[in-house]
Structure formats: structure tokens, C-alpha cells
Amino acid sequence: MATTGGNGGPAPSASAPQGQAQLSVLGQYIKDFSFENPNAPRSLAPNQTQPAINIQINVSAQQLAQTDYEISLKLEGKAESAGTVLFAFDLTFAGVFRVQNVPAETLPRRRRRSQRPRRASDPCPRPALQAFAPDLRTSK
């Protein structure tokens, strides 16, 4: 019988070469979710004007242990037409990841409260994250 790791993936191999960078997903979850449709059913009727849609995406990292990090992806959105809110949503999806054999200076540091959240247009904050997820960078 095969052994599985977190989320049903294969268990980490004991034969993995020492010193090789490893990223393991320990868990994924919806941390917060809300959806509002305050003017339903009127907001569902056909409309002649295009709604104004605003979507914000933020990513944050929090160190939980020496090798474990919680990475949160926060999506917020709102659609309005003629000053009326059609819908609004808020979703925070998070995962706990174990990062091993990666130099500490390339890992995300705990964000100070005074720092602003990351935006989708910001460059990737750390080289280690680029190595694991090069598509996080946005082309201009």
C-alpha cells in the first residue's frame, strides 16, 4: 500500500537528495468567504449600462514554524451600476507549506503591520517564490 502525504499527494521520499530545495503542501483551506447580493432580485434584471467591476488580489505569508508557512490569497470584488451595488465578495484561500533546503534570505519575512498588502501588479517579492512559482510575476 502506498503512503500519501497531505492532501492525498505522495509522501515525501526519504531518498530525496540532501540539499535539494523541497516544497510540500501540508494543507489547503478556505479561511474566509462571503458573498453579498444586497439588491436582489432587482440587481439581476437586464441593464443597459455596463457595471463597474473592481477586483483586488493580495498575497500574504506568515511563518508558522521554522520550515512551515501559511500563504493566504485574498480576493475582494464588487460590481456597481448607477450607484447600486450588484454584488460584493470576499474570499481568503490559504495553504500551509513546508519549505526545506532553501536559504533563509530568499524566503518571505513576516510583514510589518505598516507595510501595505501586495498587489497583483507588484513584482514577485522573493527569488525563492519565483523559483517555485515563476508565473506570479505580472508582465507590463
Secondary structure, DSSP 8 states (H G I E B T S, - for coil): ---B-GGG-B---TTS-TT--EEEEEEEEEEEEEEE-TTTTGGGS--SS--EEEEEEEEEEEE-SSSEEEEEEEEEEEEEETTEEEEEEEEEEEEEEEEES--GGGS-----TTS----TTS--S-HHHHHH-GGGS---
